[in-house]
Amino acid sequence: MIAARLAACVAACAPRRLERSAARDEVLGRVEALAGGEGWTMRTLRAAGGPDADLLFPGGPAEMVEAWLDRADRAMIEVAHDLDEPRLSRRVRAIILMRLRTITPDRAAMRRALAVLMLPGRAGALARSLARTVDAIWEAAGDRSVGLSRQTKRMTLASVYVQTLLFWLARGDDPDAVASFLDRRLEAVARIGRIRQRLAAGRAA
């Protein structure tokens, strides 16, 4: 139920572009090393970046977490440039697993980051962050769909990614289990797609 609600919110969200700078990225790299144990707090930020580091994130912990997740999305897109896989579905699979591998050392930090965004009043920040990741996965995969096709794909991927992310948070120390879980989600999506195609063909006959 949580995954379904999050996926619906993500699909309806059109996230704005975040402020990006080398200074913010550098500080976030230091904060993530502490956040798993200390949390995403302004105290952690100042410990990592100095007494004035909080000026980089005037929106507080929620802005800091959004920026950290955006930083991870950009890193994922860069790494995905080296993918040599002609099939879109396989590229999406590889990119999701790549996205999770890049943050596996920071699983505790990710758990705490999501906890920040799930606090009352921060539903918008959570939806925006997940929507940016979904959009980044499609960008990295090279999909250029527009209109209704894009929105349908976006919601489908949001559901798959959120479910896989939650599984990874619980079982991320077992990469084979995570990959198998993702494969089952993707196969379920493909099966639904095949059923829809058959129904459409039957109506057209």
C-alpha positions as CSV (number, residue, x, y, z in Angstrom):
1,M,0.0,0.0,0.0
2,I,2.8,2.4,0.9
3,A,4.5,1.7,-2.4
4,A,1.3,2.2,-4.4
5,R,0.6,5.5,-2.8
6,L,4.1,6.7,-3.3
7,A,4.1,5.7,-6.9
8,A,0.8,7.6,-7.5
9,C,2.3,10.7,-5.9
10,V,5.5,10.4,-8.0
11,A,3.6,10.0,-11.2
12,A,1.6,13.1,-10.5
13,C,4.6,15.2,-9.6
14,A,6.5,17.5,-11.9
15,P,9.6,18.3,-9.8
16,R,11.4,21.6,-10.2
17,R,15.1,21.7,-10.8
18,L,17.2,22.0,-7.6
19,E,20.0,24.4,-7.1
20,R,23.3,22.7,-7.9
21,S,26.8,23.8,-7.1
22,A,30.2,22.3,-6.6
23,A,30.2,23.6,-3.0
24,R,26.9,21.8,-2.2
25,D,28.0,18.6,-3.8
26,E,31.3,18.6,-1.9
27,V,29.6,19.1,1.4
28,L,27.0,16.5,0.7
29,G,29.8,14.0,0.0
30,R,31.1,14.6,3.5
31,V,27.6,14.6,5.1
32,E,26.7,11.2,3.6
33,A,29.6,9.6,5.5
34,L,28.1,10.8,8.8
35,A,24.4,10.7,8.1
36,G,24.0,7.0,8.5
37,G,24.9,7.3,12.2
38,E,24.2,10.9,13.0
39,G,21.2,11.6,10.8
40,W,20.4,14.3,8.3
41,T,20.5,17.2,10.7
42,M,21.9,20.7,10.6
43,R,24.3,19.6,13.3
44,T,25.7,16.9,11.1
45,L,25.9,19.4,8.2
46,R,28.0,21.8,10.3
47,A,30.2,19.0,11.6
48,A,30.9,18.0,8.0
49,G,31.1,21.4,6.3
50,G,31.9,23.9,9.0
51,P,29.9,26.4,11.0
52,D,28.5,28.2,7.9
53,A,27.6,25.1,5.9
54,D,23.9,25.5,6.8
55,L,23.9,28.6,4.6
56,L,24.1,26.2,1.6
57,F,20.8,24.6,2.5
58,P,18.5,27.3,3.8
59,G,15.6,24.8,3.5
60,G,17.0,22.6,6.2
61,P,17.3,18.8,6.3
62,A,14.6,18.2,3.7
63,E,16.4,20.4,1.2
64,M,19.7,18.7,2.1
65,V,18.2,15.3,1.5
66,E,16.6,16.3,-1.8
67,A,20.0,17.7,-3.0
68,W,21.8,14.5,-1.9
69,L,19.3,12.3,-3.8
70,D,19.6,14.6,-6.9
71,R,23.4,14.3,-6.7
72,A,23.1,10.5,-6.7
73,D,20.7,10.7,-9.7
74,R,23.3,12.7,-11.7
75,A,26.0,10.2,-10.8
76,M,23.8,7.4,-12.1
77,I,23.2,9.1,-15.4
78,E,27.0,9.6,-15.9
79,V,27.8,6.0,-15.2
80,A,24.9,4.8,-17.4
81,H,26.6,6.4,-20.5
82,D,28.8,3.2,-20.6
83,L,25.9,0.8,-20.8
84,D,25.9,-1.3,-24.0
85,E,22.4,-2.9,-24.0
86,P,20.0,-2.4,-26.9
87,R,16.8,-3.4,-25.2
88,L,15.1,-0.6,-23.2
89,S,13.8,-3.0,-20.5
90,R,17.2,-4.4,-19.8
91,R,18.7,-0.9,-19.7
92,V,16.1,0.1,-17.1
93,R,16.9,-3.0,-15.1
94,A,20.7,-2.4,-15.2
95,I,20.2,1.3,-14.3
96,I,18.0,0.6,-11.3
97,L,20.5,-2.0,-10.0
98,M,23.4,0.4,-10.7
99,R,21.5,3.2,-8.8
100,L,21.2,0.9,-5.8
101,R,24.8,-0.3,-6.0
102,T,26.1,3.3,-5.9
103,I,24.4,4.0,-2.7
104,T,24.7,0.6,-1.0
105,P,27.6,1.8,1.3
106,D,25.1,4.5,2.4
107,R,22.1,2.3,3.0
108,A,21.8,3.6,6.6
109,A,22.1,7.1,5.3
110,M,19.3,6.4,2.7
111,R,17.1,5.0,5.4
112,R,17.5,8.1,7.5
113,A,17.1,10.3,4.4
114,L,13.7,8.8,3.6
115,A,12.7,9.1,7.3
116,V,13.4,12.9,7.0
117,L,11.2,13.1,3.9
118,M,8.4,11.0,5.5
119,L,7.9,13.4,8.4
120,P,4.6,15.4,8.4
121,G,4.6,18.3,5.9
122,R,7.3,16.8,3.7
123,A,5.2,14.6,1.4
124,G,6.0,17.1,-1.5
125,A,9.7,16.8,-1.0
126,L,9.5,13.0,-0.9
127,A,7.4,12.8,-4.1
128,R,9.7,15.3,-5.9
129,S,12.8,13.3,-4.9
130,L,11.4,10.0,-6.1
131,A,10.1,11.7,-9.3
132,R,13.5,13.1,-10.1
133,T,15.0,9.6,-9.7
134,V,12.3,8.0,-12.0
135,D,12.9,10.7,-14.6
136,A,16.7,10.2,-14.3
137,I,16.3,6.5,-14.8
138,W,14.3,7.1,-18.0
139,E,16.9,9.7,-19.1
140,A,19.8,7.3,-18.5
141,A,17.9,4.6,-20.4
142,G,17.5,6.9,-23.4
143,D,13.7,6.8,-23.4
144,R,12.2,9.8,-25.2
145,S,8.5,9.1,-24.8
146,V,6.1,12.1,-24.5
147,G,2.5,12.7,-23.6
148,L,0.3,9.8,-22.3
149,S,2.9,7.2,-23.1
150,R,5.5,9.0,-20.9
151,Q,3.1,9.4,-18.0
152,T,2.1,5.7,-18.1
153,K,5.7,4.6,-18.2
154,R,6.6,7.0,-15.4
155,M,3.9,5.7,-13.1
156,T,4.8,2.1,-13.9
157,L,8.5,2.7,-13.3
158,A,7.7,4.6,-10.1
159,S,5.9,1.6,-8.7
160,V,8.7,-0.8,-9.7
161,Y,11.4,1.5,-8.3
162,V,9.6,2.3,-5.0
163,Q,8.9,-1.4,-4.3
164,T,12.5,-2.3,-5.2
165,L,13.9,0.5,-3.0
166,L,11.9,-0.6,0.0
167,F,13.1,-4.2,-0.5
168,W,16.7,-3.0,-0.9
169,L,16.4,-1.1,2.4
170,A,15.5,-4.3,4.1
171,R,17.7,-6.8,2.1
172,G,20.3,-4.7,0.4
173,D,23.1,-6.8,1.9
174,D,22.0,-9.6,-0.6
175,P,22.4,-8.2,-4.1
176,D,21.2,-11.4,-5.7
177,A,17.9,-11.2,-3.8
178,V,17.5,-7.6,-4.8
179,A,18.1,-8.4,-8.5
180,S,15.6,-11.3,-8.3
181,F,13.0,-9.1,-6.6
182,L,13.4,-6.5,-9.4
183,D,13.2,-9.1,-12.1
184,R,9.8,-10.3,-10.6
185,R,8.5,-6.8,-10.6
186,L,9.6,-6.2,-14.2
187,E,8.2,-9.5,-15.4
188,A,4.8,-8.6,-13.7
189,V,4.8,-5.3,-15.7
190,A,5.7,-7.2,-18.9
191,R,2.9,-9.7,-18.3
192,I,0.3,-7.0,-17.8
193,G,1.5,-5.3,-21.0
194,R,1.1,-8.6,-22.9
195,I,-2.4,-9.0,-21.6
196,R,-3.4,-5.5,-22.6
197,Q,-2.0,-6.1,-26.1
198,R,-4.1,-9.2,-26.5
199,L,-7.2,-7.5,-25.2
200,A,-6.6,-4.6,-27.6
201,A,-6.1,-7.0,-30.5
202,G,-9.3,-8.8,-29.6
203,R,-11.3,-5.6,-29.6
204,A,-9.9,-4.6,-32.9
205,A,-10.7,-8.0,-34.5
